[in-house]
């Protein structure tokens, strides 16, 4: 490993960490989203400072070319980020659908109230009384 690639590896890892921390600090990135990026940055910093750890890890796992391990770990981290975002997107889509249905019902009720003659007051909705817990029903 040349001195240039050694310095470039460390500088890249530090840059990743600084960018992620700055995005967190400014509120542009939430903690749960930053988790995988911080993990990747710390991992890159460890490998950048101690390049022999990459060779050791590749040997332990049984990978002949250490760069293949870097590629695999990078793809795995990106996969986990995509999986996390897909999960959160599903929840947000459900909330959006529920909110759209509520707004549609409220708009329908508003139109109905606006079309009523002004003299007629709408009948108040009957109030439900909570069931008593010990009445046996």
C-alpha positions in Angstrom: 0.0 0.0 0.0 1.4 3.4 -1.0 1.5 6.4 1.3 -0.9 8.2 -1.1 -3.6 5.4 -0.9 -3.1 5.2 2.9 -3.7 8.9 3.3 -6.6 8.9 0.8 -8.3 6.0 2.7 -8.1 7.8 6.0 -9.2 11.2 4.5 -12.2 9.6 2.8 -13.3 7.8 6.0 -12.9 11.0 8.0 -14.8 13.0 5.4 -17.7 10.5 5.5 -17.9 10.8 9.3 -17.7 14.6 9.2 -20.4 14.9 6.6 -22.8 12.5 8.5 -22.2 14.2 11.8 -22.7 17.6 10.2 -26.0 16.4 8.6 -27.1 15.1 12.0 -26.1 18.4 13.7 -28.1 20.5 11.3 -31.1 18.2 11.5 -30.9 17.1 7.8 -30.5 13.5 8.8 -32.2 11.6 11.6 -30.3 9.4 14.0 -32.0 6.2 12.8 -31.0 6.9 9.2 -27.4 7.9 10.1 -26.8 4.6 12.0 -25.6 2.7 8.9 -23.6 5.6 7.5 -21.8 6.0 10.8 -21.1 2.3 10.9 -19.7 2.4 7.3 -17.6 5.5 8.2 -16.1 3.9 11.3 -15.4 0.7 9.5 -13.7 2.6 6.7 -11.7 4.5 9.2 -10.5 1.3 11.0 -9.5 -0.2 7.7 -7.9 3.0 6.6 -5.8 3.4 9.7 -5.1 -0.4 10.1 -5.1 -1.8 6.5 -3.9 -5.2 7.9 -7.3 -5.6 9.6 -8.9 -6.0 6.1 -6.5 -8.7 5.1 -7.0 -10.4 8.5 -10.8 -10.3 8.2 -10.7 -11.6 4.6 -8.4 -14.5 5.7 -10.7 -15.3 8.7 -13.8 -15.3 6.4 -12.0 -17.2 3.7 -11.9 -14.6 1.0 -8.8 -14.5 -1.1 -8.9 -11.0 -2.3 -9.5 -8.4 0.5 -11.1 -5.9 -1.9 -13.9 -8.4 -2.5 -14.7 -8.2 1.2 -14.9 -4.4 0.9 -17.3 -4.8 -2.0 -19.4 -7.3 -0.2 -19.6 -5.2 3.0 -20.4 -2.1 1.0 -23.2 -3.8 -0.8 -24.5 -5.3 2.4 -24.6 -1.8 4.1 -26.4 -0.3 1.1 -28.9 -3.2 1.1 -29.6 -2.5 4.8 -30.1 1.2 4.1 -32.5 0.4 1.3 -34.4 -2.1 3.4 -34.8 0.4 6.2 -36.0 3.1 3.9 -38.5 0.7 2.2 -39.9 -0.2 5.6 -40.3 3.4 6.6 -41.8 4.2 3.2 -44.4 1.5 3.7 -45.4 3.0 7.1 -45.6 6.5 5.6 -47.7 5.3 2.7 -50.2 3.8 5.1 -50.4 7.0 7.1 -50.8 9.1 4.0 -53.7 6.9 2.8 -55.4 7.1 6.1 -55.0 10.9 6.2 -56.3 11.2 2.6 -59.4 9.2 3.6 -60.0 11.4 6.6 -59.7 14.5 4.6 -62.1 13.2 2.0 -64.7 12.4 4.7 -64.3 15.8 6.2 -64.7 17.5 2.9 -67.8 15.5 2.2 -69.3 16.5 5.6 -68.3 20.1 4.9 -70.1 20.1 1.6 -73.2 18.5 3.1 -73.3 21.2 5.8 -72.8 24.0 3.3 -75.7 22.7 1.1 -78.2 22.7 4.0 -80.6 25.6 4.2 -79.5 28.3 6.7 -82.6 27.9 8.9 -82.1 24.3 9.5 -79.7 23.5 12.2 -78.0 20.1 11.8 -79.1 17.6 14.3 -76.3 17.0 16.8 -74.7 13.6 16.5 -75.8 11.3 19.3 -73.1 10.9 21.9 -72.1 7.4 22.8 -71.9 6.6 26.5 -69.0 4.4 27.5 -70.0 1.0 28.7 -69.7 0.3 32.3 -67.1 -2.3 32.9 -69.1 -4.3 35.5 -72.6 -4.2 34.0 -72.3 -7.7 32.4 -72.9 -6.6 28.8 
